[in-house]
Amino acid sequence: MTGFNVELTITAAFYGLLCIALLYRVIKGPHAVDRVIAGDSIDSMTVVIMALFGALSNRAVYFDMALIVSLLGFISTVVISRYLEGRS
Amino acid sequence: MILLRIIIDALFLIGGFFALAGVVGVIRMPDSYCRMQASTNTATLGALGILAGTSLYGFFVLNSLAIGVKSIVIGLFILFSNPVASHAIARAAKRCGVYMLNKSGCDQYGRDNPQ
């Protein structure tokens, strides 16, 4: 099963391209809400790329980092939405 | 072993397809609220598909329990945390007075508690 790394790298590269494509919405987004949405999607993509890289290099430490990035992404979205609500 | 590889590739394809659909939705949708709906699609199905694939990969190919269980934990966390985050940002957008395309029309929140 050595040839298995191909799928992991291809999927990770594909998710990396999707992250770069999302940067367009972060830059252009007319309102702050669009930037938060794109940022949250980039966070969950980073989680996926870390998980794939952890499986690729057979190290479980990347999965812990992926969990932390996912946690921070979730908390940042909730806190920013609390801020936006106050500034209506 | 070949069957396992086919299953994992299918999971990766499903995850990749929904992630692509979500990203195209976030970029192309006309209205902030439609973009929100598309972005949850990315996080839920895109991430869960790939994490299921990596957990199978960790359990059977790498024979390391740590990778399998950890990717399942991340998948569960994303499954629980994503709806809450999307609801919070949607309500904040509505309260913040974000522009809503009248074609999407069903403004139940605005009807229930007018500004």
Backbone of each chain as ProteinMPNN parsed JSONL, in Angstrom:
{"seq_chain_A": "MTGFNVELTITAAFYGLLCIALLYRVIKGPHAVDRVIAGDSIDSMTVVIMALFGALSNRAVYFDMALIVSLLGFISTVVISRYLEGRS", "coords_chain_A": {"N_chain_A": [[0.834, -1.197, 0.0], [2.026, 1.161, -0.697], [1.573, 3.06, -2.616], [-0.241, 4.788, -1.653], [0.058, 7.345, -0.868], [-0.435, 9.095, -2.854], [-3.123, 9.786, -3.208], [-3.624, 11.197, -0.872], [-1.913, 13.417, -1.006], [-2.819, 14.648, -3.324], [-5.468, 15.331, -2.633], [-4.977, 17.059, -0.499], [-3.585, 19.1, -1.808], [-5.601, 19.97, -3.5], [-7.45, 20.979, -1.657], [-5.893, 23.027, -0.704], [-5.833, 24.714, -2.919], [-8.509, 25.408, -2.978], [-8.653, 26.885, -0.646], [-7.135, 29.131, -1.372], [-8.742, 30.086, -3.375], [-10.853, 30.942, -1.851], [-9.861, 33.19, -0.732], [-10.481, 35.275, -2.356], [-13.125, 35.972, -1.742], [-12.697, 36.824, 0.832], [-11.24, 39.164, 0.446], [-12.827, 40.696, -1.281], [-15.321, 40.771, -0.123], [-18.321, 42.494, 0.406], [-19.407, 43.136, 2.937], [-18.601, 42.933, 6.48], [-19.528, 40.538, 7.358], [-19.391, 38.748, 5.26], [-16.685, 38.395, 5.095], [-16.177, 37.108, 7.501], [-17.515, 34.735, 7.089], [-16.081, 33.612, 4.962], [-13.606, 33.407, 6.182], [-14.184, 31.538, 8.171], [-14.719, 29.304, 6.623], [-12.21, 28.933, 5.507], [-10.843, 28.233, 7.783], [-11.973, 25.707, 8.389], [-11.126, 24.343, 6.203], [-8.391, 24.373, 6.59], [-8.255, 22.71, 8.764], [-8.891, 20.291, 7.546], [-6.753, 19.99, 5.789], [-4.647, 19.743, 7.569], [-5.382, 17.371, 8.83], [-5.153, 15.582, 6.706], [-2.429, 15.792, 6.187], [-1.42, 14.872, 8.535], [-2.215, 12.195, 8.399], [-0.746, 11.514, 6.196], [1.952, 11.744, 7.007], [1.983, 10.032, 9.065], [1.762, 10.92, 11.713], [0.326, 11.578, 14.778], [0.164, 14.008, 15.941], [-0.556, 16.087, 14.328], [-3.251, 15.878, 14.169], [-4.126, 16.738, 16.626], [-3.454, 19.426, 16.486], [-5.122, 20.115, 14.398], [-7.595, 19.853, 15.608], [-7.421, 21.92, 17.456], [-7.248, 24.159, 15.803], [-9.733, 24.007, 14.622], [-11.338, 24.411, 16.851], [-10.592, 27.043, 17.55], [-11.438, 28.361, 15.271], [-14.191, 28.057, 15.455], [-14.743, 29.419, 17.868], [-13.863, 31.957, 17.218], [-15.661, 32.718, 15.248], [-18.068, 32.839, 16.687], [-17.489, 34.832, 18.559], [-16.974, 37.066, 16.95], [-19.439, 37.365, 15.777], [-20.906, 38.095, 17.994], [-19.761, 40.562, 18.424], [-20.451, 41.936, 16.077], [-23.167, 42.032, 16.342], [-23.524, 43.85, 18.421], [-22.782, 46.199, 17.244], [-24.777, 47.248, 15.623]], "CA_chain_A": [[0.0, 0.0, 0.0], [2.85, 2.372, -0.641], [1.125, 4.09, -3.539], [-1.451, 5.44, -1.15], [0.265, 8.75, -0.537], [-0.813, 9.975, -3.968], [-4.458, 10.384, -2.999], [-3.614, 12.182, 0.219], [-1.304, 14.684, -1.433], [-3.68, 15.32, -4.314], [-6.604, 15.955, -1.943], [-4.487, 18.204, 0.288], [-3.298, 20.198, -2.741], [-6.897, 20.483, -3.978], [-8.016, 21.834, -0.6], [-5.101, 24.256, -0.659], [-6.306, 25.613, -3.99], [-9.822, 25.953, -2.581], [-8.409, 27.944, 0.348], [-6.69, 30.341, -2.083], [-9.903, 30.637, -4.077], [-11.715, 31.627, -0.875], [-9.295, 34.495, -0.386], [-11.16, 36.294, -3.169], [-14.278, 36.481, -1.014], [-12.238, 37.556, 2.015], [-10.789, 40.497, 0.044], [-13.858, 41.501, -1.947], [-16.578, 40.723, 0.61], [-18.79, 43.86, 0.679], [-19.688, 43.405, 4.351], [-17.72, 42.163, 7.362], [-20.089, 39.196, 7.569], [-18.868, 37.852, 4.222], [-15.297, 38.036, 5.436], [-16.19, 36.127, 8.591], [-17.926, 33.443, 6.53], [-14.971, 33.041, 4.19], [-12.573, 33.021, 7.131], [-14.581, 30.299, 8.837], [-14.526, 28.197, 5.676], [-10.767, 28.675, 5.382], [-10.443, 27.497, 8.993], [-12.319, 24.277, 8.33], [-10.257, 23.733, 5.177], [-7.074, 24.136, 7.198], [-8.391, 21.504, 9.59], [-8.854, 19.113, 6.673], [-5.392, 19.827, 5.247], [-3.81, 19.218, 8.658], [-5.713, 15.959, 9.043], [-4.567, 14.801, 5.604], [-0.974, 15.757, 6.33], [-1.14, 13.975, 9.654], [-2.317, 10.817, 7.919], [0.328, 11.27, 5.235], [3.25, 11.582, 7.653], [1.786, 9.05, 10.131], [2.002, 11.538, 13.021], [-0.984, 11.927, 15.326], [0.186, 15.335, 16.56], [-1.236, 17.028, 13.445], [-4.698, 15.85, 14.413], [-4.4, 17.617, 17.778], [-3.423, 20.813, 16.001], [-6.33, 20.342, 13.594], [-8.718, 20.068, 16.541], [-7.294, 23.25, 18.065], [-7.595, 25.162, 14.788], [-11.188, 23.978, 14.458], [-11.915, 25.062, 18.046], [-10.384, 28.492, 17.455], [-12.305, 28.886, 14.212], [-15.563, 28.132, 15.96], [-14.851, 30.472, 18.883], [-13.714, 33.284, 16.594], [-16.908, 33.077, 14.564], [-19.099, 33.221, 17.659], [-17.144, 36.11, 19.196], [-17.14, 38.146, 15.97], [-20.873, 37.633, 15.573], [-21.371, 38.886, 19.145], [-19.305, 41.954, 18.232], [-21.23, 42.578, 15.0], [-24.534, 42.29, 16.814], [-23.548, 45.051, 19.252], [-22.446, 47.406, 16.479], [-25.736, 47.263, 14.507]], "C_chain_A": [[0.87, 1.248, 0.0], [2.259, 3.46, -1.519], [-0.006, 4.908, -2.985], [-1.23, 6.913, -0.923], [-0.23, 9.655, -1.649], [-2.157, 10.628, -3.67], [-4.402, 11.469, -1.939], [-3.029, 13.498, -0.258], [-2.198, 15.405, -2.438], [-4.832, 16.014, -3.606], [-6.139, 17.166, -1.147], [-4.193, 19.381, -0.634], [-4.606, 20.807, -3.243], [-7.521, 21.39, -2.931], [-7.214, 23.115, -0.463], [-5.542, 25.237, -1.726], [-7.635, 26.226, -3.602], [-9.639, 27.065, -1.557], [-8.023, 29.228, -0.363], [-7.857, 30.951, -2.83], [-10.787, 31.401, -3.104], [-11.17, 32.995, -0.527], [-9.973, 35.599, -1.184], [-12.339, 36.874, -2.393], [-13.829, 37.228, 0.233], [-11.87, 38.975, 1.604], [-11.972, 41.319, -0.439], [-15.062, 41.715, -1.046], [-17.139, 42.086, 0.936], [-18.978, 44.136, 2.166], [-18.767, 42.538, 5.205], [-18.213, 40.729, 7.502], [-19.542, 38.244, 6.516], [-17.442, 37.457, 4.54], [-15.271, 36.998, 6.537], [-16.55, 34.757, 8.035], [-16.766, 32.797, 5.789], [-13.854, 32.611, 5.131], [-12.907, 31.731, 7.831], [-14.395, 29.112, 7.898], [-13.049, 27.888, 5.52], [-10.279, 27.926, 6.606], [-10.757, 26.021, 8.852], [-11.517, 23.599, 7.228], [-8.878, 23.456, 5.751], [-7.122, 22.896, 8.069], [-8.255, 20.279, 8.707], [-7.439, 18.901, 6.155], [-4.479, 19.275, 6.332], [-4.097, 17.748, 8.893], [-5.081, 15.106, 7.95], [-3.063, 14.698, 5.782], [-0.571, 14.87, 7.5], [-1.219, 12.523, 9.227], [-1.162, 10.503, 6.976], [1.626, 10.963, 5.953], [3.136, 10.661, 8.863], [2.128, 9.642, 11.49], [0.656, 12.006, 13.566], [-0.993, 13.341, 15.872], [-0.536, 16.334, 15.658], [-2.731, 17.022, 13.698], [-5.041, 16.694, 15.633], [-4.413, 19.063, 17.314], [-4.677, 21.102, 15.188], [-7.514, 20.598, 14.503], [-8.64, 21.464, 17.131], [-7.668, 24.328, 17.06], [-9.099, 25.185, 14.596], [-11.874, 24.659, 15.631], [-11.788, 26.573, 17.931], [-11.265, 29.095, 16.38], [-13.719, 29.049, 14.702], [-15.702, 29.295, 16.932], [-14.744, 31.833, 18.222], [-14.991, 33.677, 15.88], [-17.948, 33.554, 15.566], [-18.773, 34.583, 18.25], [-17.345, 37.256, 18.208], [-18.616, 38.425, 15.758], [-21.431, 38.373, 16.774], [-20.978, 40.35, 18.961], [-20.173, 42.652, 17.188], [-22.631, 42.91, 15.487], [-24.582, 43.595, 17.61], [-23.418, 46.3, 18.429], [-23.474, 47.614, 15.391], [-26.018, 48.681, 14.058]], "O_chain_A": [[0.522, 2.262, 0.605], [2.41, 4.646, -1.226], [-0.669, 5.64, -3.72], [-2.191, 7.672, -0.797], [-0.427, 10.851, -1.433], [-2.332, 11.834, -3.842], [-5.033, 12.518, -2.068], [-3.563, 14.567, 0.037], [-2.317, 16.629, -2.403], [-5.153, 17.158, -3.927], [-6.824, 18.189, -1.118], [-4.504, 20.524, -0.302], [-4.707, 22.024, -3.394], [-8.059, 22.446, -3.262], [-7.768, 24.168, -0.148], [-5.62, 26.442, -1.482], [-7.88, 27.407, -3.852], [-10.36, 28.063, -1.578], [-8.514, 30.301, -0.013], [-7.972, 32.173, -2.923], [-11.406, 32.396, -3.479], [-11.913, 33.868, -0.079], [-10.031, 36.742, -0.731], [-12.547, 38.087, -2.373], [-14.498, 38.169, 0.658], [-12.16, 39.913, 2.346], [-12.121, 42.484, -0.07], [-15.759, 42.722, -1.176], [-16.499, 42.816, 1.693], [-18.734, 45.255, 2.617], [-18.22, 41.542, 4.733], [-17.424, 39.814, 7.736], [-19.258, 37.083, 6.809], [-17.032, 36.324, 4.288], [-14.434, 36.096, 6.516], [-15.981, 33.742, 8.439], [-16.49, 31.609, 5.951], [-13.222, 31.577, 4.915], [-12.025, 30.906, 8.069], [-13.964, 28.04, 8.323], [-12.664, 26.724, 5.412], [-9.398, 27.073, 6.497], [-9.918, 25.172, 9.156], [-11.252, 22.4, 7.31], [-8.264, 22.434, 5.444], [-6.167, 22.121, 8.119], [-7.574, 19.323, 9.078], [-6.968, 17.765, 6.086], [-3.628, 18.43, 6.053], [-3.179, 16.961, 9.129], [-4.538, 14.036, 8.226], [-2.481, 13.637, 5.555], [0.467, 14.208, 7.473], [-0.395, 11.706, 9.636], [-0.656, 9.381, 6.951], [2.338, 10.034, 5.572], [4.1, 10.52, 9.616], [2.714, 8.962, 12.332], [-0.068, 12.743, 12.897], [-2.056, 13.842, 16.238], [-1.076, 17.325, 16.151], [-3.409, 18.024, 13.474], [-6.111, 17.301, 15.688], [-5.287, 19.838, 17.705], [-5.236, 22.196, 15.268], [-8.348, 21.456, 14.215], [-9.664, 22.128, 17.294], [-8.329, 25.304, 17.413], [-9.687, 26.253, 14.426], [-12.854, 25.385, 15.458], [-12.747, 27.304, 18.179], [-11.782, 30.2, 16.539], [-14.378, 30.047, 14.411], [-16.654, 30.07, 16.846], [-15.447, 32.767, 18.608], [-15.373, 34.848, 15.899], [-18.632, 34.55, 15.332], [-19.669, 35.409, 18.428], [-17.839, 38.316, 18.593], [-19.015, 39.575, 15.578], [-22.333, 39.197, 16.621], [-21.74, 41.259, 19.291], [-20.583, 43.798, 17.371], [-23.212, 43.925, 15.105], [-25.541, 44.359, 17.502], [-23.883, 47.363, 18.841], [-23.123, 48.108, 14.319], [-26.801, 48.89, 13.13]]}, "seq_chain_B": "MILLRIIIDALFLIGGFFALAGVVGVIRMPDSYCRMQASTNTATLGALGILAGTSLYGFFVLNSLAIGVKSIVIGLFILFSNPVASHAIARAAKRCGVYMLNKSGCDQYGRDNPQ", "coords_chain_B": {"N_chain_B": [[-7.811, -5.427, 0.267], [-7.706, -3.792, -1.893], [-10.337, -3.074, -2.077], [-10.629, -1.546, 0.209], [-9.096, 0.621, -0.498], [-10.595, 1.651, -2.579], [-12.896, 2.459, -1.23], [-11.883, 4.466, 0.443], [-10.936, 6.264, -1.437], [-13.347, 6.954, -2.619], [-14.594, 8.278, -0.514], [-12.875, 10.451, -0.244], [-13.325, 11.676, -2.679], [-16.022, 12.39, -2.486], [-15.897, 14.189, -0.317], [-14.193, 16.126, -1.422], [-15.717, 16.976, -3.598], [-17.977, 18.161, -2.39], [-16.73, 20.159, -0.969], [-15.739, 21.709, -3.047], [-18.149, 22.482, -4.209], [-19.173, 24.004, -2.11], [-17.294, 26.086, -1.93], [-17.513, 27.303, -4.429], [-20.098, 28.153, -4.152], [-19.81, 30.003, -2.04], [-18.335, 31.974, -3.304], [-19.838, 32.684, -5.56], [-22.483, 33.277, -4.893], [-25.327, 35.52, -4.757], [-26.059, 36.887, -2.453], [-25.583, 37.747, 1.001], [-26.7, 35.95, 2.796], [-27.17, 33.661, 1.326], [-24.574, 32.981, 0.821], [-23.743, 32.259, 3.346], [-25.164, 29.918, 3.706], [-23.973, 28.318, 1.818], [-21.41, 28.128, 2.821], [-21.617, 26.614, 5.116], [-22.107, 24.198, 4.011], [-19.608, 23.533, 2.951], [-18.075, 23.179, 5.313], [-19.387, 21.125, 6.713], [-20.021, 18.718, 5.056], [-17.785, 18.59, 3.422], [-15.561, 18.495, 5.206], [-16.292, 16.32, 6.85], [-16.424, 14.144, 5.11], [-13.756, 13.817, 4.29], [-12.531, 13.419, 6.742], [-13.681, 11.061, 7.591], [-12.549, 9.419, 5.695], [-9.817, 9.627, 6.388], [-9.926, 8.5, 8.906], [-10.617, 5.842, 8.398], [-8.353, 5.24, 6.916], [-6.409, 5.556, 8.882], [-7.163, 3.544, 10.693], [-7.059, 1.064, 9.254], [-5.024, 1.007, 7.259], [-2.745, 2.244, 8.336], [-2.767, 1.089, 10.772], [-2.801, 2.41, 13.202], [-4.199, 3.313, 16.131], [-4.45, 5.849, 17.166], [-4.59, 7.84, 15.17], [-6.936, 7.179, 13.851], [-8.966, 7.423, 15.842], [-8.666, 10.058, 16.611], [-9.295, 11.497, 14.314], [-11.961, 10.886, 14.111], [-12.909, 12.152, 16.391], [-12.437, 14.82, 15.746], [-14.16, 15.054, 13.586], [-16.642, 14.694, 14.867], [-16.622, 16.931, 16.501], [-16.687, 19.019, 14.64], [-19.138, 18.474, 13.515], [-20.867, 19.125, 15.615], [-20.197, 21.771, 16.253], [-20.437, 23.39, 14.05], [-23.166, 24.064, 13.174], [-23.904, 25.769, 15.299], [-22.121, 27.915, 15.114], [-22.782, 28.9, 12.59], [-25.416, 29.657, 12.968], [-25.057, 31.693, 14.809], [-23.631, 33.6, 13.342], [-25.431, 34.13, 11.332], [-27.626, 35.265, 12.629], [-26.379, 37.495, 13.673], [-25.773, 38.815, 11.316], [-28.328, 39.38, 10.37], [-29.273, 41.043, 12.393], [-27.46, 43.039, 12.15], [-28.242, 44.306, 9.953], [-27.717, 43.456, 7.318], [-27.624, 43.549, 3.754], [-30.396, 42.162, 2.097], [-31.272, 40.186, -0.572], [-34.266, 40.702, -2.348], [-35.27, 38.649, -3.78], [-34.76, 36.299, -2.4], [-36.513, 36.422, -0.373], [-37.935, 34.94, 1.887], [-38.365, 36.136, 4.745], [-38.481, 35.341, 7.636], [-37.495, 35.901, 10.149], [-37.42, 38.65, 10.274], [-40.122, 39.134, 10.073], [-41.065, 38.052, 12.448], [-39.805, 39.411, 14.653], [-39.975, 42.613, 14.343], [-37.748, 45.313, 13.467]], "CA_chain_B": [[-7.043, -4.185, 0.416], [-8.095, -2.901, -2.987], [-11.67, -2.538, -1.754], [-10.431, -0.466, 1.188], [-8.593, 1.802, -1.212], [-11.703, 2.235, -3.347], [-13.792, 3.153, -0.287], [-11.251, 5.705, 0.916], [-10.932, 7.219, -2.558], [-14.714, 7.467, -2.813], [-14.85, 9.273, 0.537], [-12.127, 11.675, -0.576], [-13.995, 12.345, -3.814], [-17.252, 13.028, -1.993], [-15.505, 15.375, 0.452], [-13.664, 17.149, -2.328], [-16.787, 17.541, -4.435], [-18.824, 19.091, -1.637], [-15.94, 21.347, -0.65], [-15.718, 22.55, -4.253], [-19.473, 23.097, -4.355], [-19.313, 25.052, -1.099], [-16.455, 27.25, -2.231], [-18.119, 28.012, -5.566], [-21.266, 28.848, -3.612], [-19.415, 31.187, -1.256], [-17.826, 33.023, -4.203], [-20.742, 33.125, -6.628], [-23.875, 33.546, -4.481], [-25.564, 36.961, -4.837], [-26.576, 37.502, -1.228], [-24.782, 37.266, 2.124], [-27.311, 34.802, 3.479], [-26.937, 32.459, 0.517], [-23.175, 32.565, 0.997], [-23.645, 31.552, 4.626], [-25.666, 28.55, 3.553], [-22.999, 27.544, 1.055], [-20.173, 27.887, 3.583], [-21.81, 25.481, 6.034], [-21.978, 22.971, 3.214], [-18.182, 23.203, 2.889], [-17.519, 22.7, 6.575], [-19.964, 19.864, 7.197], [-19.826, 17.523, 4.222], [-16.414, 18.529, 2.939], [-14.644, 18.04, 6.248], [-16.644, 14.999, 7.392], [-16.059, 13.122, 4.141], [-12.319, 13.559, 4.295], [-12.118, 12.884, 8.044], [-14.047, 9.638, 7.605], [-11.529, 8.717, 4.919], [-8.554, 9.494, 7.125], [-10.062, 7.576, 10.047], [-10.472, 4.486, 7.828], [-6.936, 5.084, 6.554], [-5.633, 5.354, 10.098], [-7.481, 2.269, 11.354], [-6.733, -0.175, 8.551], [-3.765, 1.011, 6.51], [-1.622, 2.587, 9.206], [-2.902, 0.287, 11.998], [-2.515, 3.201, 14.402], [-5.502, 3.68, 16.664], [-4.501, 7.273, 17.54], [-5.016, 8.671, 14.034], [-8.337, 6.916, 13.558], [-9.888, 7.964, 16.847], [-8.585, 11.524, 16.637], [-10.036, 12.112, 13.201], [-13.392, 10.782, 14.418], [-13.226, 13.195, 17.382], [-12.519, 16.112, 15.04], [-15.397, 15.046, 12.805], [-17.779, 14.935, 15.762], [-16.603, 18.324, 16.967], [-17.147, 19.882, 13.541], [-20.575, 18.223, 13.347], [-21.635, 19.822, 16.651], [-19.911, 23.203, 16.428], [-20.69, 24.189, 12.857], [-24.478, 24.725, 13.176], [-23.981, 26.866, 16.27], [-21.399, 29.075, 14.582], [-23.501, 29.472, 11.452], [-26.601, 30.368, 13.475], [-24.643, 32.947, 15.455], [-23.268, 34.603, 12.343], [-26.618, 34.513, 10.551], [-28.435, 36.202, 13.42], [-25.657, 38.767, 13.755], [-25.918, 39.509, 10.03], [-29.689, 39.927, 10.269], [-29.411, 42.188, 13.311], [-26.576, 44.118, 11.717], [-28.864, 44.979, 8.832], [-27.008, 43.162, 6.068], [-28.528, 43.65, 2.604], [-30.968, 40.867, 1.726], [-31.873, 40.22, -1.894], [-35.674, 40.405, -2.109], [-35.67, 37.397, -4.441], [-34.762, 35.17, -1.468], [-37.863, 36.651, 0.049], [-38.648, 34.434, 3.07], [-37.691, 36.824, 5.852], [-39.325, 35.004, 8.775], [-36.96, 36.533, 11.362], [-37.869, 40.041, 10.265], [-41.575, 39.17, 10.314], [-41.399, 37.702, 13.842], [-39.537, 40.534, 15.557], [-39.6, 43.77, 13.507], [-36.679, 46.13, 14.08]], "C_chain_B": [[-7.417, -3.19, -0.695], [-9.446, -2.283, -2.672], [-11.54, -1.378, -0.781], [-9.983, 0.802, 0.472], [-9.726, 2.467, -1.988], [-12.61, 3.028, -2.419], [-13.182, 4.487, 0.117], [-11.204, 6.717, -0.212], [-12.319, 7.798, -2.776], [-15.016, 8.526, -1.76], [-14.113, 10.574, 0.232], [-12.829, 12.423, -1.699], [-15.243, 13.071, -3.335], [-16.895, 14.297, -1.224], [-15.018, 16.479, -0.449], [-14.755, 17.781, -3.15], [-17.612, 18.536, -3.636], [-18.043, 20.315, -1.22], [-15.908, 22.279, -1.849], [-17.057, 23.256, -4.422], [-19.649, 24.227, -3.351], [-18.521, 26.285, -1.451], [-17.041, 28.012, -3.413], [-19.343, 28.775, -5.084], [-20.868, 30.097, -2.858], [-18.976, 32.299, -2.191], [-18.944, 33.574, -5.067], [-22.106, 33.591, -6.132], [-24.122, 35.059, -4.415], [-25.698, 37.637, -3.483], [-25.77, 36.946, -0.06], [-25.36, 36.011, 2.743], [-27.137, 33.538, 2.658], [-25.492, 32.014, 0.678], [-23.003, 31.821, 2.304], [-24.067, 30.103, 4.458], [-24.647, 27.716, 2.809], [-21.78, 27.231, 1.905], [-20.375, 26.764, 4.586], [-21.685, 24.168, 5.272], [-20.52, 22.549, 3.129], [-17.73, 22.544, 4.171], [-18.088, 21.334, 6.921], [-19.584, 18.72, 6.291], [-18.397, 17.439, 3.738], [-15.498, 17.952, 3.989], [-14.999, 16.63, 6.696], [-16.26, 13.901, 6.41], [-14.596, 12.776, 4.23], [-11.913, 12.952, 5.635], [-12.544, 11.432, 8.185], [-13.009, 8.841, 6.828], [-10.248, 8.549, 5.697], [-8.715, 8.562, 8.312], [-9.971, 6.142, 9.544], [-9.006, 4.222, 7.502], [-6.105, 4.809, 7.795], [-5.898, 3.994, 10.706], [-6.875, 1.105, 10.593], [-5.361, -0.117, 7.898], [-2.617, 1.256, 7.469], [-1.647, 1.764, 10.497], [-2.55, 1.09, 13.223], [-3.843, 3.731, 14.897], [-5.593, 5.181, 16.86], [-5.08, 8.089, 16.388], [-6.491, 8.447, 13.764], [-9.258, 7.593, 14.54], [-9.853, 9.484, 16.82], [-9.339, 12.13, 15.47], [-11.532, 11.962, 13.428], [-13.784, 11.868, 15.414], [-13.355, 14.548, 16.683], [-13.804, 16.17, 14.23], [-16.595, 15.324, 13.68], [-17.797, 16.385, 16.202], [-17.117, 19.259, 15.888], [-18.651, 19.713, 13.375], [-21.377, 19.012, 14.37], [-21.413, 21.318, 16.602], [-20.333, 24.008, 15.214], [-22.082, 24.803, 12.83], [-24.546, 25.901, 14.132], [-23.302, 28.108, 15.705], [-22.185, 29.711, 13.448], [-24.742, 30.213, 11.918], [-26.193, 31.699, 14.07], [-24.347, 34.002, 14.401], [-24.48, 35.029, 11.53], [-27.449, 35.519, 11.331], [-27.737, 37.547, 13.531], [-25.804, 39.541, 12.454], [-27.298, 40.137, 9.941], [-29.82, 41.152, 11.16], [-28.559, 43.348, 12.827], [-27.152, 44.83, 10.498], [-28.151, 44.739, 7.535], [-28.038, 43.114, 4.948], [-29.067, 42.271, 2.255], [-31.658, 41.017, 0.38], [-33.356, 39.88, -1.764], [-36.092, 39.12, -2.808], [-35.657, 36.26, -3.426], [-35.957, 35.27, -0.53], [-38.326, 36.131, 1.392], [-37.937, 34.987, 4.301], [-38.501, 36.579, 7.115], [-38.815, 35.721, 10.022], [-37.455, 37.975, 11.421], [-39.351, 40.135, 10.539], [-41.857, 38.941, 11.786], [-41.057, 38.855, 14.767], [-39.067, 41.728, 14.727], [-38.61, 44.661, 14.226], [-37.258, 47.25, 14.917]], "O_chain_B": [[-7.446, -1.975, -0.504], [-9.68, -1.109, -2.961], [-12.227, -0.364, -0.905], [-10.427, 1.905, 0.79], [-9.809, 3.694, -2.05], [-13.048, 4.128, -2.758], [-13.864, 5.512, 0.135], [-11.411, 7.908, 0.02], [-12.464, 8.982, -3.08], [-15.622, 9.553, -2.065], [-14.654, 11.663, 0.424], [-12.92, 13.651, -1.677], [-15.498, 14.213, -3.718], [-17.498, 15.35, -1.436], [-15.381, 17.641, -0.269], [-14.737, 18.989, -3.384], [-17.921, 19.624, -4.123], [-18.61, 21.404, -1.121], [-16.035, 23.495, -1.699], [-17.117, 24.446, -4.731], [-20.2, 25.279, -3.679], [-19.004, 27.406, -1.294], [-17.064, 29.243, -3.402], [-19.608, 29.891, -5.532], [-21.502, 31.142, -3.006], [-19.221, 33.47, -1.899], [-19.014, 34.782, -5.295], [-22.83, 34.245, -6.883], [-23.214, 35.808, -4.054], [-25.473, 38.842, -3.373], [-25.319, 35.802, -0.112], [-24.626, 35.116, 3.163], [-26.974, 32.454, 3.218], [-25.205, 30.817, 0.675], [-22.224, 30.872, 2.388], [-23.436, 29.185, 4.982], [-24.462, 26.539, 3.119], [-21.169, 26.176, 1.734], [-19.434, 26.032, 4.89], [-21.222, 23.162, 5.809], [-20.208, 21.362, 3.221], [-17.089, 21.493, 4.15], [-17.349, 20.463, 7.378], [-18.874, 17.815, 6.729], [-17.839, 16.346, 3.645], [-14.738, 17.025, 3.711], [-14.101, 15.814, 6.904], [-15.815, 12.832, 6.829], [-14.221, 11.603, 4.244], [-11.054, 12.071, 5.68], [-11.849, 10.646, 8.828], [-12.627, 7.741, 7.227], [-9.644, 7.476, 5.687], [-7.757, 7.894, 8.702], [-9.327, 5.305, 10.177], [-8.479, 3.142, 7.769], [-5.217, 3.956, 7.787], [-4.97, 3.344, 11.189], [-6.241, 0.24, 11.198], [-4.605, -1.086, 7.969], [-1.613, 0.545, 7.421], [-0.662, 1.742, 11.236], [-2.05, 0.531, 14.199], [-4.529, 4.485, 14.207], [-6.677, 5.752, 16.742], [-5.954, 8.93, 16.597], [-7.225, 9.394, 13.481], [-10.217, 8.258, 14.149], [-10.885, 10.134, 16.985], [-9.964, 13.179, 15.622], [-12.306, 12.813, 12.989], [-14.865, 12.447, 15.304], [-14.261, 15.326, 16.982], [-14.467, 17.206, 14.184], [-17.476, 16.096, 13.302], [-18.859, 17.003, 16.271], [-17.885, 20.179, 16.167], [-19.363, 20.685, 13.124], [-22.452, 19.521, 14.05], [-22.339, 22.08, 16.879], [-20.567, 25.21, 15.336], [-22.198, 25.98, 12.49], [-25.169, 26.917, 13.825], [-23.832, 29.215, 15.801], [-22.248, 30.937, 13.353], [-25.099, 31.253, 11.365], [-26.868, 32.711, 13.88], [-24.754, 35.156, 14.535], [-24.55, 36.174, 11.084], [-27.922, 36.509, 10.772], [-28.374, 38.599, 13.494], [-25.943, 40.764, 12.464], [-27.442, 41.277, 9.499], [-30.391, 42.166, 10.761], [-28.892, 44.509, 13.065], [-26.612, 45.846, 10.059], [-27.976, 45.655, 6.731], [-29.177, 42.695, 5.155], [-28.301, 41.316, 2.13], [-32.526, 41.873, 0.212], [-33.694, 38.875, -1.138], [-37.137, 38.552, -2.489], [-36.456, 35.332, -3.553], [-36.362, 34.263, 0.05], [-39.092, 36.844, 2.04], [-37.015, 34.364, 4.828], [-39.143, 37.499, 7.622], [-39.615, 36.113, 10.871], [-37.858, 38.462, 12.477], [-39.809, 41.093, 11.161], [-42.773, 39.549, 12.34], [-41.887, 39.26, 15.58], [-37.876, 41.841, 14.436], [-38.629, 44.756, 15.453], [-36.51, 48.033, 15.504]]}, "name": "protein", "num_of_chains": 2, "seq": "MTGFNVELTITAAFYGLLCIALLYRVIKGPHAVDRVIAGDSIDSMTVVIMALFGALSNRAVYFDMALIVSLLGFISTVVISRYLEGRSMILLRIIIDALFLIGGFFALAGVVGVIRMPDSYCRMQASTNTATLGALGILAGTSLYGFFVLNSLAIGVKSIVIGLFILFSNPVASHAIARAAKRCGVYMLNKSGCDQYGRDNPQ"}
